[in-house]
Amino acid sequence: MAQQSLLIRFQKWIAVAIAFSVLLYLGLTIWADGEKIQDELQDFDWMMFVYAILLTFSNYLLRFVKWHYLLKRLNVQMPLITDAWNFIAGLSMAISPGKAGELLKPYVVREVTKTPMTRTIPALVTERLTDGIAMLMLAAVGVTTYAGDQVHYLIIPAVVTAAGLLVLSNHSLTMFFINLLRPLPIIGKVIPKIEDMISAMRTCVAPISLLWTVFLSFFAWGAECVAYLLIFRGLGVEAPLDICSFIYSFATVAGSAMPGGLGISDGALVVGALSFLKTAEGVAYVTYSQAVAAAILTRLATLWLGVGIGALALLKVSNLLGKDISLQKPEENASV
């Protein structure tokens, strides 16, 4: 059966994502009173939205520097401009189911440089891993102060991440687990490729590399936390940076299992604003309509901006390759 063009699959993903988002925000708007949200948007200082978009672009730039650096660490000579288009196109894959569409980047690198995907998928994994570490760090800034009863949502992924890095850093421990898998009929056949991927992964998460990429991720996602703050400033709400950083990063971590965080991240932004933007006496100084408006504008400036420009870059990448992009299933790609 012929593989479906990624462009066609993307059209289906984005149609579902947009429909879901429209229904979600329609429900929130009806609940909040549409006229109140309309009033908030009419009075909104749109220069704050422009600044938020610029901060989002700085997020993309820093993350691209990280991605390209990881390829360099693996001795993959991907042309800078082509890789920039590749990275931007990858932004559109945030709404793909299970984020499987993000395999687009290793796929394009393979088509351009002939580097096996088993060598570059670890760069993608490290990119997402360091994003996750940075978001946990940003969320940890305020979790004990604002949501001590929710700290387990950060501790569990932090412990799992630390355990995984510990296993990777210890060759004997890594080989122990590989040898446990070796007798298995299906997995045993791809053990050499798994070993190649682990070797590349170890290169990506070497101490200096890990520190540098986490540093880039921290400031990249920190920029979007500031963007969330500026959205509130545009609505006339004086929201502190530490609370905005906590709400935005926690909402992003909470929604990471869903394509684009649809539904979960949006809801967490609204609930977080209502729960934590309070005076010392515990009185909320943000209205429900302001919280909903802030969530809508923030998601437009972060998620949907990336999906939009990523869609245009996807067409450019397809032209650069001179053919339709047709990703295989993830398990098939991993063995290429």
matplotlib code that plots the C-alpha trace (Angstrom):
import matplotlib.pyplot as plt

x = [0.0, 1.5, 2.5, 0.3, 2.0, 2.9, 1.3, -2.0, -1.7, -0.8, -4.0, -6.0, -4.2, -4.6, -8.3, -8.9, -6.8, -8.5, -11.9, -11.1, -9.6, -12.6, -15.0, -12.9, -12.6, -16.2, -17.2, -14.9, -16.2, -19.8, -19.1, -17.2, -19.7, -18.6, -19.3, -16.9, -14.1, -14.9, -14.5, -11.2, -9.9, -11.0, -9.2, -6.1, -2.8, -1.8, 1.8, 2.1, 1.0, 3.7, 6.3, 5.0, 5.4, 9.0, 9.7, 8.3, 10.6, 13.5, 12.3, 12.5, 15.9, 17.5, 15.9, 17.2, 20.7, 20.4, 19.1, 21.9, 24.5, 23.3, 23.8, 27.3, 28.0, 27.1, 29.3, 26.3, 27.1, 23.7, 23.7, 22.7, 19.9, 18.4, 18.5, 16.7, 13.9, 13.9, 13.6, 10.8, 8.9, 9.2, 7.2, 4.1, 4.4, 3.5, -0.1, 0.7, -0.7, 1.9, 4.2, 5.3, 5.5, 8.5, 10.5, 10.3, 13.6, 15.7, 14.0, 15.0, 18.5, 18.8, 17.5, 20.0, 23.1, 22.4, 23.0, 20.9, 18.0, 19.4, 22.1, 19.9, 16.8, 18.9, 19.4, 15.6, 15.1, 17.8, 16.1, 12.8, 14.4, 16.3, 13.1, 11.4, 14.2, 14.0, 10.3, 10.6, 13.2, 10.9, 7.9, 10.0, 10.6, 7.1, 5.7, 6.5, 5.2, 2.0, 1.2, 3.0, 0.3, 1.1, 4.9, 4.7, 3.8, 7.4, 9.2, 8.1, 9.3, 12.5, 13.3, 12.5, 14.7, 17.6, 17.4, 17.5, 20.5, 22.2, 21.7, 23.0, 26.1, 27.1, 28.2, 28.0, 24.5, 23.4, 24.8, 23.1, 19.7, 20.6, 21.6, 18.2, 16.6, 18.9, 17.1, 13.7, 12.8, 11.8, 13.9, 17.0, 17.2, 17.6, 20.0, 22.9, 20.8, 19.7, 23.4, 24.1, 21.3, 22.4, 26.0, 24.7, 22.4, 25.4, 27.2, 24.3, 23.9, 27.5, 28.0, 29.0, 26.6, 23.7, 24.5, 24.7, 21.5, 19.5, 20.9, 19.5, 16.2, 15.8, 16.1, 14.1, 11.1, 11.7, 11.0, 7.6, 6.9, 7.6, 5.3, 2.5, 3.3, 3.1, -0.3, -1.6, 0.0, -1.8, -5.0, -4.2, -3.3, 0.0, 1.0, 4.4, 7.0, 7.5, 3.8, 3.5, 6.6, 5.1, 1.6, 2.9, 5.6, 3.3, 0.6, 3.1, 4.3, 0.8, -0.2, 2.9, 1.2, -1.4, -0.8, 0.1, -1.2, -4.7, -7.3, -5.0, -2.5, -5.3, -7.4, -4.4, -3.6, -7.1, -7.3, -3.8, -4.4, -7.6, -5.9, -2.6, -3.1, -4.3, -3.6, -1.9, -5.4, -6.3, -8.5, -8.2, -7.3, -7.9, -11.4, -12.5, -12.9, -9.3, -7.9, -9.7, -8.5, -5.0, -5.0, -6.4, -3.9, -0.9, -1.7, -2.1, 1.3, 3.1, 1.4, -0.5, 2.2, 4.6, 2.1, 1.3, 4.9, 5.8, 3.1, 4.7, 8.2, 6.8, 6.0, 9.5, 11.2, 9.2, 10.4, 14.0, 13.8, 12.1, 9.4, 6.5, 7.5, 6.2, 7.2, 7.0, 5.7, 8.0, 9.1, 10.0, 11.9, 13.9, 15.4, 16.5]
y = [0.0, 3.3, 5.7, 8.8, 12.1, 14.0, 17.1, 15.3, 13.8, 17.3, 18.7, 16.1, 16.8, 20.5, 20.2, 18.1, 20.4, 23.6, 22.1, 20.9, 24.3, 26.2, 24.1, 24.4, 28.2, 28.5, 26.7, 28.8, 31.9, 31.0, 30.1, 33.4, 35.6, 36.3, 40.0, 40.3, 38.6, 40.9, 43.9, 42.5, 42.1, 45.6, 47.2, 44.9, 46.6, 44.8, 46.0, 43.4, 40.7, 41.9, 41.6, 38.2, 37.0, 38.4, 36.4, 33.3, 33.8, 34.0, 30.7, 29.2, 30.7, 29.3, 25.9, 25.8, 26.6, 23.7, 21.3, 22.3, 22.0, 18.4, 17.5, 19.0, 16.9, 13.8, 14.9, 15.4, 18.1, 19.6, 22.9, 25.7, 27.2, 23.9, 22.8, 26.0, 25.3, 21.7, 22.9, 25.4, 22.8, 20.6, 23.2, 22.2, 18.7, 19.8, 18.8, 15.4, 12.4, 11.4, 14.0, 11.2, 13.7, 15.3, 12.4, 14.8, 16.4, 13.2, 12.1, 15.3, 15.1, 11.6, 12.7, 15.5, 14.0, 10.3, 9.9, 7.0, 8.0, 5.7, 8.3, 11.4, 10.3, 10.6, 14.3, 14.7, 12.8, 14.9, 18.1, 17.1, 15.8, 19.1, 21.0, 18.9, 19.5, 23.2, 23.3, 21.3, 23.8, 26.7, 25.1, 24.2, 27.9, 28.3, 24.9, 24.7, 28.3, 28.1, 24.4, 22.3, 19.6, 19.2, 18.8, 15.1, 16.1, 17.5, 15.0, 11.9, 13.0, 14.5, 11.1, 9.2, 11.6, 11.3, 7.5, 7.4, 9.7, 7.6, 4.4, 6.1, 7.4, 3.9, 1.7, -1.5, -0.7, 0.1, -3.2, -5.1, -3.9, -4.5, -8.0, -8.6, -7.6, -9.6, -13.0, -11.5, -12.6, -9.3, -6.8, -9.0, -8.5, -4.8, -4.8, -3.4, -0.5, 0.1, 0.1, 2.7, 4.9, 4.6, 5.5, 8.6, 9.4, 9.2, 11.7, 14.1, 14.0, 14.1, 16.5, 19.7, 19.0, 18.4, 21.6, 23.7, 22.4, 22.7, 26.3, 27.1, 25.4, 27.3, 30.7, 29.6, 28.5, 31.3, 33.7, 32.2, 32.6, 36.3, 36.3, 35.0, 37.8, 40.4, 39.1, 39.8, 43.2, 43.9, 43.0, 45.4, 42.7, 43.1, 39.5, 38.6, 36.9, 34.0, 33.1, 33.4, 31.2, 28.6, 28.6, 28.5, 25.9, 23.7, 24.0, 23.0, 20.0, 18.9, 19.0, 17.4, 14.0, 15.6, 16.9, 20.5, 20.2, 20.8, 21.1, 20.3, 23.2, 25.6, 24.6, 24.7, 28.3, 29.4, 27.5, 28.4, 32.1, 32.0, 29.9, 31.8, 35.4, 36.5, 39.2, 38.4, 38.1, 35.4, 37.5, 36.9, 40.0, 38.4, 37.7, 34.6, 36.5, 37.8, 34.4, 32.9, 35.9, 35.5, 31.7, 32.3, 35.0, 33.1, 30.0, 32.0, 33.6, 30.3, 27.1, 28.4, 30.8, 27.9, 25.6, 28.3, 29.1, 25.5, 24.6, 27.1, 25.7, 22.2, 23.1, 24.6, 21.5, 19.3, 21.5, 21.3, 17.5, 17.5, 15.0, 14.5, 13.8, 10.4, 9.4, 5.7, 4.6, 5.4, 1.8, 1.5, 4.8, 3.8, 0.9, 2.9]
z = [0.0, -1.0, 1.7, 2.0, 1.3, 4.5, 3.0, 2.7, 6.2, 7.6, 6.0, 7.8, 11.1, 10.9, 10.0, 13.1, 15.3, 14.1, 14.5, 18.0, 18.9, 17.5, 19.5, 22.6, 22.5, 21.4, 24.6, 26.7, 25.1, 25.7, 29.3, 29.8, 28.0, 24.4, 24.8, 27.7, 25.7, 22.8, 25.0, 26.3, 22.8, 21.8, 24.7, 24.2, 23.6, 20.3, 20.6, 23.4, 20.9, 18.5, 21.2, 22.1, 18.5, 18.5, 21.7, 20.0, 17.1, 19.5, 20.9, 17.4, 16.7, 19.9, 19.4, 15.8, 17.1, 19.4, 16.7, 14.3, 17.1, 17.8, 14.2, 14.3, 17.4, 15.3, 12.4, 10.2, 7.6, 6.9, 5.0, 7.3, 5.1, 4.2, 7.8, 8.8, 6.4, 7.7, 11.3, 10.5, 8.7, 11.8, 13.8, 11.8, 13.2, 16.7, 15.9, 14.5, 16.6, 19.1, 17.5, 15.2, 12.4, 14.0, 12.4, 9.4, 10.5, 10.6, 7.3, 5.5, 6.9, 5.5, 2.1, 1.9, 3.5, 3.2, 6.9, 8.3, 10.5, 13.2, 13.5, 13.7, 15.5, 18.8, 18.0, 17.8, 21.0, 22.7, 21.4, 22.9, 26.1, 26.7, 26.0, 28.7, 31.2, 30.6, 31.1, 34.3, 35.5, 34.7, 36.4, 39.4, 40.0, 41.4, 42.1, 45.8, 46.3, 44.2, 43.8, 46.4, 46.1, 42.4, 42.8, 41.9, 38.3, 38.1, 40.4, 38.5, 35.0, 36.6, 38.2, 35.0, 33.0, 35.5, 35.5, 31.8, 31.6, 34.3, 32.2, 29.1, 30.9, 32.1, 29.2, 31.3, 32.5, 29.0, 27.6, 30.5, 29.3, 25.6, 26.4, 28.1, 24.8, 22.5, 22.8, 21.8, 18.3, 16.7, 18.8, 18.6, 14.9, 15.2, 18.2, 16.0, 15.0, 18.6, 19.6, 16.9, 18.2, 21.8, 20.7, 19.0, 21.9, 24.3, 22.1, 22.3, 26.0, 26.9, 29.9, 28.0, 25.2, 27.6, 29.6, 26.5, 25.0, 28.3, 28.6, 25.1, 25.9, 29.2, 27.5, 24.5, 26.6, 29.1, 26.2, 25.7, 29.4, 29.0, 26.0, 28.2, 30.7, 28.0, 26.8, 30.3, 30.3, 27.1, 28.8, 31.7, 34.1, 36.1, 36.3, 38.0, 35.9, 38.3, 38.3, 34.5, 34.1, 36.4, 34.7, 31.2, 31.7, 33.8, 31.2, 28.5, 30.5, 31.3, 27.6, 26.2, 25.7, 23.4, 19.8, 20.4, 23.9, 22.5, 25.2, 28.1, 27.8, 26.8, 29.9, 32.2, 31.1, 32.0, 35.3, 36.2, 35.7, 37.8, 40.5, 41.0, 39.9, 43.3, 45.8, 49.2, 50.6, 48.1, 45.9, 42.1, 40.1, 36.8, 35.4, 33.7, 30.4, 30.8, 31.5, 28.4, 26.2, 27.5, 26.7, 23.1, 22.3, 23.8, 21.9, 18.7, 19.3, 20.2, 18.9, 15.9, 14.7, 14.5, 12.8, 10.2, 9.2, 9.5, 6.9, 4.4, 5.1, 4.6, 1.0, 0.6, 1.9, -0.5, -3.3, -2.1, -2.1, -5.5, -4.3, -2.0, 1.6, 2.6, 6.1, 7.1, 10.4, 13.3, 13.8, 10.2, 10.2, 13.2, 11.3, 8.3]

ax = plt.figure().add_subplot(projection="3d")
ax.plot(x, y, z, "-o")
ax.set_aspect("equal")
plt.show()
